[in-house]
């Protein structure tokens, strides 16, 4: 990690450092100061406007909904076992 990044983290700047393999898989992930993230109402609305079309497109396909529900059921079943 370079000095500039270390200084930003020490100053409280929220940051995630993600290291990727050549194939794009995640090797490691480090999160710093994420509790310092604070979005304004404007930022939240802009994020929602950007994400809404993709969400609507995804959920308009019954196959995507079926796969999501299957994933969610498997995740919930795994959480019950813990």
C-alpha positions in Angstrom: 0.0 0.0 0.0 1.5 3.4 -1.0 2.0 6.3 1.4 -0.8 8.3 0.0 -3.3 5.5 0.5 -2.0 5.0 4.1 -2.4 8.7 4.9 -6.0 8.7 3.5 -6.9 5.8 5.7 -5.3 7.4 8.8 -7.3 10.6 8.0 -10.5 8.6 8.2 -11.3 8.3 4.4 -13.6 5.3 3.7 -11.8 2.8 1.5 -11.9 -0.8 0.3 -8.8 -2.3 -1.2 -9.5 -5.3 -3.4 -6.8 -7.4 -4.8 -7.7 -9.4 -8.0 -6.2 -12.4 -9.6 -5.5 -12.3 -13.4 -8.8 -14.2 -13.9 -10.7 -11.5 -12.1 -11.4 -13.4 -8.9 -10.9 -11.7 -5.6 -7.7 -12.6 -3.8 -8.3 -10.4 -0.7 -10.3 -7.5 0.4 -9.6 -4.9 3.2 -12.1 -2.3 4.4 -11.2 0.8 6.2 -13.4 3.5 7.9 -16.6 2.4 6.2 -18.5 3.7 9.2 -17.5 7.2 8.0 -19.7 6.9 4.8 -22.5 9.3 4.9 -24.6 10.0 1.8 -26.8 13.0 1.3 -30.4 12.6 0.2 -29.3 13.9 -3.2 -26.6 11.2 -3.5 -29.1 8.5 -2.4 -31.6 9.6 -5.0 -29.0 9.7 -7.8 -27.8 6.2 -6.8 -31.4 5.0 -6.9 -32.0 6.5 -10.3 -28.9 4.8 -11.6 -29.7 1.4 -10.2 -33.5 1.3 -10.8 -33.5 0.5 -14.5 -31.1 -2.4 -14.0 -33.2 -3.8 -11.1 -36.4 -3.5 -13.1 -34.8 -5.2 -16.1 -33.4 -8.0 -13.9 -36.8 -8.7 -12.1 -38.8 -8.5 -15.3 -37.3 -11.9 -16.3 -39.1 -14.7 -14.5 -36.0 -16.9 -14.7 -34.0 -14.3 -12.8 -36.6 -14.2 -10.2 -36.7 -18.0 -9.9 -32.9 -18.1 -9.6 -32.9 -15.3 -7.0 -35.5 -17.0 -4.9 -33.6 -20.3 -5.0 -30.4 -18.6 -4.0 -32.2 -16.8 -1.1 -33.7 -20.0 0.1 -30.3 -21.7 0.1 -28.8 -18.8 1.9 -31.5 -18.7 4.5 -31.3 -22.5 5.1 -27.5 -22.2 5.6 -28.0 -19.4 8.1 -30.5 -21.5 10.1 -27.8 -24.2 10.4 -25.3 -21.8 12.0 
